[in-house]
Amino acid sequence: MHLTVITERALKEPIVIDHIMKHSYIWILMFFLILGVSYSQTALRVEFDDDDSLEKYLTSQFDGKLAKSFTEKEPYVQSATVRVSLNLYGSVSNIYFIESSTDSDFNNLVLKWVWSTSGKWEITNAPTNTDSVNIIIPFLQRTTPMDPKLDRLDLVKKYQDYHKSLTINKISGCFQTNCVILPEIRNYKGPVFKNE
C-alpha cells in the first residue's frame, strides 16, 4: 500500500511542476511586456525650439567678424564636440568640451553659440527625480581653400569618423535615460578669396 501511495505521488508531481512552469512563462512574458511599454513611454526627447533649424541658427551665428577669421587660415577645418546640460525648461546650465579645437578662439566661439541657444530647447519624457538632461553636439566647420593642395580632406574624414563613433556609453556623465546625441552640425564655407 505504501508503494502505491509513492507511485501516485510521483505521477502527480510532474503535473504540478508542469503547471508551475507554464505559469512562470506567463509571468516572465508579462514582465518583459511591461518593461517594453515603460521604455517606449519614457524615451527622452530634446528638440531645438526655434523658427530656424539648429544648423541654420548656428550658421547665422557663425557669420560674424570673429568667425570670419577661421575661414581665412589653415587648416581651414575646425571641430568641436560639447556636452550641454539643460534644465527641464530648456535653459543651458553647463557646457563641457568632449572634443575641443586646438584654437582657443574657436572654442570660445562655440561656447558663445551654445549659450545663445539657452531657453530654445524643448524637453519631453525627462526621467523622474532629475532636474537636468544632457545633449551632445558635434560641430564641424570647413572652408574650401582656393588652392586644392591646402584642402585637408583627411582632417574632415578624421573628425567626421570621430563624430560617427560617439555613443552614450563612451561619454562621461551620460546615460540612456538622460542623454541625447544630436547629428553632426556642419558649417561649410565656399572658397576663400584673398586680396593680392
SULFENWO-V649298 format. One line per field, one symbol per residue. ss: DSSP state (A for helix, B for strand, O for the rest). phi: phi as a letter, one per 20 degrees, with the letter a starting at -180 (. if undefined). psi: psi as a letter, one per 40 degrees, with the letter a starting at -180 (. if undefined). Layout:
ss: ???
phi: ???
psi: ???
This chain:
ss: OAAAAAAAAAAAAAAAAAAAAAAAAAAAAAAAAAAAAAAAAOOOBBBBOOOOOAAAAAAAAOOOAAAAAAAOOOOOBBBBBBBBBBBOOOOBBBBBBBBOOOOAAAAAAAAAAAAAOOOOBBBBOOOOOOOBBBBBBBBBBBBOOOOAAAOOAAAAAAAAAAAAAOOAAAOOOOOOOOBBBOOOBBBBBOOOOOOO
phi: .fffffffffffggffffffffffffffffgfffffffffedffcccedbfefgffffgffedeffffffedbfemccbbccddedffenefdbcceeccffefffffffgfffffegnddddclffflcdbcccddeccdbdeffegfefefffgfgffffffefcgfedfndcgecbceefgedcedfgeddff
psi: dddddddddddddddddddddddddddddddddddddddddehhhhihgidiiddddddddfeadddddeeeiieehiiihihhhiieeeihdihhhdhiiehddddddddddddeeheehhhifiiifieiiiihhhhhhhhhidhddehgddddddddddddehideehhehideehhhiihhhghiaihhih.
